[in-house]
Amino acid sequence: MGEIRKLVSENEFTKFVDIVANAYPGILANAPQEKQKFKEFLINKQQEDAGVEFYGLFREQQLIAGMRIHYYEMNLYSKRIDIGGVGLVAVDLLHKKERAAKELIEQFLQTFKAKGVHLVALYPFRPDFYKNMGFGYGSSIHQYLLEPASFPKGKTKEHLIYVNEEDSEQLAACYNRFAESKHGLIYKTVHEWKALFKNSENRIIAFKKEDKIYGYMVFTFRKQSETNFMLNNLVIKECIYETPVSLMALCTFLNSQVDQVSRIEWNTQDEHVRFLVNDARNGSTELIPSVYHPSATTGIGLMYRIINVKGFITYLRHIQYFTPDLKWKLTVTDSFFPENQGEYLLQVKQGFLEIMEEKDYEVEVKIDISELSSLLMGVVSLKELYIYSKVEISHPTFLNVLNTLFNTLDKPMCLTAF
């Protein structure tokens, strides 16, 4: 065991950057100028952004590992809640397999639980590693490679404009309205908006009508050849739309790029893109048996973790469930964070979920915190978990009723990288 505390001195950040350069050589070159620039970025980030802090694990007064934590707000089923995030978890090469990452994550969970936060999230370097720590899978991402002509062509693009930092307030207002309608979306911070405009590679267009932005798209270009400068893909980094009209205008813009770009690269959690475009194939000539055409490449990434089961359940009290009244017992195992496991007596009464004091119940559900996190976030159904033997139900005759209870939950969407 060691001491975990916030990084404060320049020397501590210098050591942390060295650790990061060795842990993630693909994102940070082991060159003095690059590391100096990255160190200055981290120090400025912590000083200027109240939503970001860097912590280090010290043993015998030596920094051997570190992490970056985030303080976010998220839409949870139309309720705005606090959520913790962690990233840039890095361990010195000489101290691998010494449970340093475990200590960091334990501290991360304790930090946010102490602040009254009931949910945290991360992007895993290895999903299985963090699943063993109780994190559950979030929604998958789908990477499409679409021909511009496959996007629908609307009647006009007259309301599309380029936007810059002067339009940031209207852009943020559009995003916030969109976030209020999408379970799982994390609200952008002021520093995220600044970073969006600071990146010179970003191009931003918006649908603006009557002095109000109803949708926007952030995109870049990716060259496809070292010898032919005319071969490029358009990469959608963010696509926000409040109305069918604003979406159609953005699609019309993409359709009109047919003479300039080869493919539109779009990473999205939308499972229904094939209903939007005319051709969702990715250009491959292969077939998946029997006759299925390759479309999107699917990936797993963002993972959620409930760190206070009772507290999280109180977040769900405003949701109306269209199920009969039911008294049930929820038994949760959490081997990584034992203080979080336990038995909870719940009931659905007149369509609303609540914690009850009575000891009698009709059915018991046993589940691990990893699967519970995915279930209560709306990622997976109870019936699927039951079929996969990831949940135990004392009386399987209640399966359909319980499944209906959780089927009222929407799948989460997240556009925030951290």
C-alpha positions in Angstrom: 0.0 0.0 0.0 1.1 3.5 -0.6 -0.1 7.1 -0.4 -2.5 8.4 -3.1 -2.8 12.2 -3.4 -3.2 15.0 -5.8 -0.2 15.9 -7.9 1.0 19.4 -7.0 4.6 20.1 -8.0 6.2 20.4 -11.4 8.6 17.5 -10.5 5.6 15.2 -9.8 4.1 16.1 -13.1 7.5 15.5 -14.8 7.6 12.0 -13.3 4.0 11.3 -14.2 4.7 12.3 -17.9 7.6 9.8 -17.9 5.3 7.1 -16.7 2.6 8.0 -19.3 5.2 8.0 -22.1 6.2 4.4 -21.3 2.6 3.2 -20.6 1.1 4.8 -23.7 4.0 5.1 -26.3 1.4 5.3 -29.0 0.0 8.6 -27.8 3.1 10.3 -26.4 6.6 10.2 -28.0 9.5 9.7 -25.6 11.1 13.0 -26.7 12.0 15.9 -24.4 10.1 18.5 -26.3 7.0 16.4 -26.6 7.0 15.5 -22.9 7.6 19.1 -21.9 4.7 20.2 -24.0 2.5 17.5 -22.5 3.5 18.3 -19.0 2.6 22.0 -19.4 -0.7 20.9 -20.9 -1.5 18.7 -17.8 -0.5 21.4 -15.3 -2.5 24.0 -17.1 -5.5 21.6 -17.3 -5.5 21.1 -13.6 -5.1 24.7 -12.8 -7.7 26.1 -15.2 -10.3 23.3 -15.3 -12.1 22.7 -12.0 -13.5 19.5 -13.4 -10.2 17.7 -13.8 -7.6 16.6 -11.2 -4.5 14.4 -11.4 -3.6 11.9 -8.7 -0.5 9.9 -8.0 0.3 6.7 -6.1 3.5 7.1 -4.0 5.5 4.3 -2.4 8.5 5.2 -0.3 7.9 8.8 -1.5 8.4 7.8 -5.1 5.6 8.3 -7.7 4.9 4.9 -9.3 1.5 5.4 -10.9 -1.1 8.0 -11.6 -4.6 8.8 -13.0 -6.7 11.7 -14.2 -10.2 12.0 -12.7 -13.2 14.0 -14.0 -16.2 15.6 -12.4 -19.1 15.5 -14.8 -22.8 15.9 -15.0 -24.9 13.4 -17.0 -28.5 12.9 -18.0 -29.8 9.8 -16.3 -33.3 9.1 -17.6 -34.1 12.8 -17.8 -32.6 13.5 -14.4 -29.3 15.5 -14.2 -26.8 13.7 -11.9 -23.2 13.9 -11.0 -20.9 11.2 -12.4 -17.2 10.5 -11.9 -14.8 9.7 -14.7 -11.2 8.3 -14.7 -8.7 8.1 -17.4 -4.9 8.1 -18.2 -4.4 5.4 -15.6 -0.7 4.7 -15.9 1.8 2.5 -14.0 5.6 2.7 -14.0 7.0 -0.2 -16.0 9.1 -1.3 -13.1 6.0 -1.5 -10.9 3.7 -3.5 -13.1 1.8 -6.4 -11.5 2.2 -4.8 -8.1 -1.5 -3.9 -7.8 -0.9 -0.3 -8.3 -3.9 0.1 -10.7 -6.1 -1.6 -8.2 -5.1 0.9 -5.5 -5.8 3.8 -7.9 -9.2 2.5 -8.9 -10.2 1.8 -5.2 -9.2 5.4 -4.4 -11.2 6.7 -7.4 -14.3 4.9 -6.1 -13.9 6.0 -2.6 -13.3 9.6 -3.7 -16.6 9.9 -5.5 -18.6 7.9 -3.0 -17.4 10.3 -0.3 -18.8 13.1 -2.5 -22.2 11.5 -2.6 -21.8 10.4 -6.3 -23.4 7.0 -7.0 -22.1 6.3 -10.6 -18.7 6.4 -12.3 -17.4 5.5 -15.7 -14.2 4.9 -17.7 -12.9 3.9 -21.1 -11.0 0.6 -20.5 -7.5 -0.3 -21.9 -8.7 -3.8 -21.3 -12.5 -4.4 -20.8 -12.0 -7.7 -19.0 -9.6 -6.1 -16.5 -12.1 -3.5 -15.4 -15.1 -5.9 -15.6 -13.3 -7.9 -12.8 -13.3 -4.6 -10.9 -17.1 -4.4 -11.2 -17.5 -2.2 -14.2 -20.3 -3.1 -16.6 -20.4 -2.6 -20.4 -22.0 0.5 -21.8 -23.5 0.9 -25.3 -21.5 -0.3 -28.2 -20.1 2.0 -30.9 -20.6 1.4 -34.6 -18.1 2.6 -37.1 -19.6 3.2 -40.5 -17.8 3.8 -43.8 -20.5 5.2 -46.0 -20.5 6.6 -49.5 -21.6 10.3 -49.6 -24.3 9.5 -52.1 -25.9 7.1 -49.7 -27.1 9.9 -47.4 -30.5 11.3 -48.3 -30.6 14.4 -50.3 -33.1 17.0 -49.0 -34.5 20.0 -50.7 -32.1 22.7 -49.4 -29.0 23.6 -47.5 -29.9 27.2 -47.1 -29.9 27.2 -43.3 -26.5 25.6 -43.0 -23.7 27.9 -41.9 -20.1 27.7 -40.7 -19.7 28.5 -37.0 -16.8 29.7 -34.9 -16.1 30.4 -31.2 -18.5 33.4 -31.3 -21.3 31.0 -31.8 -20.3 28.8 -28.8 -23.2 29.8 -26.6 -25.8 28.9 -29.2 -24.0 25.7 -30.0 -23.9 24.8 -26.3 -27.6 25.6 -26.0 -28.3 23.2 -28.9 -26.2 20.5 -27.3 -27.7 20.9 -23.9 -31.3 20.6 -25.3 -30.2 17.5 -27.2 -28.6 16.1 -24.0 -31.8 16.7 -22.0 -33.5 14.3 -24.4 -30.8 11.6 -24.5 -30.2 9.3 -21.5 -26.5 8.9 -20.8 -25.2 12.1 -22.5 -22.6 14.0 -20.4 -22.9 17.7 -20.4 -19.9 19.5 -21.9 -17.8 21.7 -19.8 -16.6 25.2 -20.7 -13.1 23.8 -21.3 -14.5 21.2 -23.7 -16.1 23.8 -25.8 -12.9 25.8 -25.9 -10.9 22.7 -26.9 -13.4 22.1 -29.7 -12.7 25.4 -31.3 -9.0 25.4 -30.5 -8.4 22.3 -32.6 -7.6 23.7 -36.1 -8.5 20.4 -37.8 -12.1 20.8 -36.8 -14.7 22.1 -39.2 -18.1 23.0 -37.7 -21.3 23.6 -39.6 -24.7 24.2 -38.1 -28.4 24.4 -39.0 -29.5 27.8 -37.9 -33.0 29.2 -38.4 -34.5 32.3 -37.0 -31.4 33.0 -35.0 -31.4 29.6 -33.3 -29.2 26.5 -33.9 -31.1 23.2 -34.2 -28.2 20.9 -35.1 -24.5 20.9 -35.9 -21.7 18.7 -37.2 -18.1 18.6 -36.3 -15.9 17.0 -38.9 -12.3 16.6 -40.2 -10.7 15.1 -43.2 -8.5 12.0 -43.4 -6.2 11.4 -46.3 -6.4 8.0 -48.0 -3.3 8.1 -50.1 0.3 9.3 -49.8 0.5 9.9 -53.5 -2.9 11.1 -54.4 -3.9 14.2 -52.5 -7.5 14.1 -53.9 -8.3 10.9 -52.0 -9.8 11.8 -48.6 -12.5 10.6 -46.2 -14.7 12.9 -44.3 -14.7 12.0 -40.6 -17.7 12.9 -38.5 -16.6 13.7 -34.9 -19.9 14.8 -33.6 -23.4 15.0 -35.1 -26.2 16.7 -33.1 -29.7 17.2 -34.4 -32.9 18.2 -32.6 -35.3 17.9 -35.5 -35.8 15.8 -38.6 -35.4 19.0 -40.7 -32.0 19.8 -39.2 -30.8 16.2 -39.6 -32.0 16.2 -43.3 -30.0 19.4 -43.9 -26.8 17.8 -42.5 -27.4 14.7 -44.6 -27.9 16.9 -47.7 -24.5 18.5 -46.9 -22.8 15.0 -46.7 -24.6 13.9 -49.9 -23.1 16.9 -51.8 -19.5 15.9 -50.9 -19.7 13.0 -53.4 -17.2 14.6 -55.8 -14.6 15.3 -53.0 -14.6 12.5 -50.5 -14.5 8.7 -50.9 -16.3 7.7 -47.7 -17.9 9.2 -44.7 -16.4 7.8 -41.5 -19.0 7.9 -38.7 -18.6 6.5 -35.2 -22.0 6.4 -33.6 -24.0 4.5 -31.0 -27.1 4.8 -33.2 -28.0 1.2 -34.1 -30.5 2.2 -36.8 -28.3 4.1 -39.3 -29.2 1.6 -42.0 -32.7 3.1 -42.0 -31.3 6.6 -42.6 -29.0 5.9 -45.5 -29.7 4.2 -48.8 -26.7 1.9 -48.6 -25.1 1.0 -45.2 -22.4 -1.3 -46.7 -18.8 -0.4 -45.9 -17.3 -1.1 -49.3 -16.2 -4.7 -48.6 -16.8 -7.3 -51.3 -16.9 -10.1 -48.7 -20.1 -11.7 -47.4 -21.0 -13.0 -44.0 -22.9 -16.3 -44.3 -25.4 -16.8 -45.6 -25.9 -13.5 -47.4 -25.1 -10.6 -45.1 -23.1 -7.6 -46.3 -20.5 -6.1 -44.0 -21.7 -2.8 -42.7 -20.5 -1.3 -39.4 -17.6 -2.4 -37.3 -18.8 -2.7 -33.7 -16.6 -2.0 -30.6 -17.0 -2.1 -26.9 -15.7 0.8 -24.8 -17.3 3.0 -22.2 -18.1 1.1 -19.0 -20.2 2.2 -16.0 -20.1 1.2 -12.4 -22.6 1.8 -9.6 -20.7 2.6 -6.4 -23.8 3.1 -4.1 -26.6 0.7 -5.0 -29.2 2.2 -2.6 -28.3 5.7 -3.7 -28.5 4.9 -7.4 -32.0 3.3 -6.9 -33.2 6.6 -5.6 -32.3 8.1 -8.9 -34.9 5.8 -10.5 -37.9 6.9 -8.4 -39.2 9.4 -11.0 -39.5 6.7 -13.7 -43.0 5.2 -14.3 -43.0 1.5 -14.8 -45.9 -0.2 -16.5 -45.9 -3.4 -14.5 -48.1 -4.8 -11.7 -47.2 -4.1 -8.1 -44.3 -6.2 -7.0 -42.2 -6.8 -3.9 -38.8 -8.2 -4.6 -35.4 -8.6 -3.1 -32.2 -7.5 -4.9 -29.0 -9.3 -3.7 -25.9 -7.7 -5.1 -22.3 -9.1 -4.9 -19.4 -6.7 -5.2 -16.1 -8.4 -4.4 -13.9 -5.5 -5.5 -15.8 -2.8 -3.4 -17.4 -5.0 -0.6 -19.0 -2.0 1.2 -21.3 -1.7 -1.9 -22.7 -5.3 -1.8 -25.8 -6.2 0.1 -29.5 -7.0 0.1 -32.1 -4.4 -0.9 -35.9 -4.8 -0.5 -37.7 -3.1 -3.3 -41.2 -2.7 -4.5 -43.0 -1.4 -7.6 -46.1 0.4 -6.2 -48.6 2.1 -8.5 -46.0 2.2 -11.3 -43.0 3.6 -9.3 -40.0 1.9 -7.7 -39.1 2.4 -4.1 -37.1 1.0 -1.3 -39.3 -0.7 1.3 -38.8 -1.5 5.0 -41.0 -4.6 5.0 -39.2 -8.0 5.1 -41.6 -10.0 2.9 -41.0 -10.2 -0.8 -42.3 -12.3 -3.7 -39.1 -13.0 -5.7 -35.3 -12.6 -5.2 -32.9 -11.5 -7.9 -29.1 -12.2 -7.4 -26.7 -10.3 -9.6 -23.1 -9.1 -9.7 -22.4 -5.3 -9.6 -21.0 -5.4 -13.1 -24.1 -6.8 -14.7 -26.3 -4.7 -12.4 -24.6 -1.5 -13.6 -25.3 -2.4 -17.3 -28.8 -3.5 -16.5 -29.8 -0.3 -14.6 -28.2 1.9 -17.2 -30.4 0.3 -19.8 -27.7 -1.5 -21.8 -28.9 -5.0 -21.5 -32.2 -6.7 -20.6 -32.8 -8.9 -17.5 -34.0 -11.7 -19.8 -30.7 -11.7 -21.7 -28.7 -11.8 -18.5 -30.9 -14.6 -17.2 -30.4 -16.7 -20.4 -26.6 -16.1 -20.1 -26.7 -17.3 -16.4 -25.5 -13.8 -15.3 -28.4 -13.4 -12.9 -30.3 -15.8 -10.6 -34.1 -15.5 -10.1 -35.6 -17.5 -7.2 -38.9 -18.0 -9.0 -38.4 -17.9 -12.8 -42.1 -17.4 -13.3 -41.5 -13.8 -12.4 -38.9 -13.4 -15.3 -41.3 -11.7 -17.7 -42.7 -9.3 -15.2 -39.2 -8.3 -14.0 -37.9 -8.1 -17.6 -40.8 -5.7 -18.4 -39.8 -3.6 -15.5 -36.3 -3.0 -16.8 -37.3 -2.8 -20.5 -38.7 0.6 -19.8 -35.1 1.9 -19.6 -33.5 3.5 -22.7 -30.0 2.6 -23.9 -27.4 5.2 -22.9 -25.6 7.4 -25.4 -22.3 9.1 -24.7 -20.2 11.5 -26.9 -17.6 12.5 -24.3 -14.1 11.1 -24.5 -12.0 11.2 -21.4 
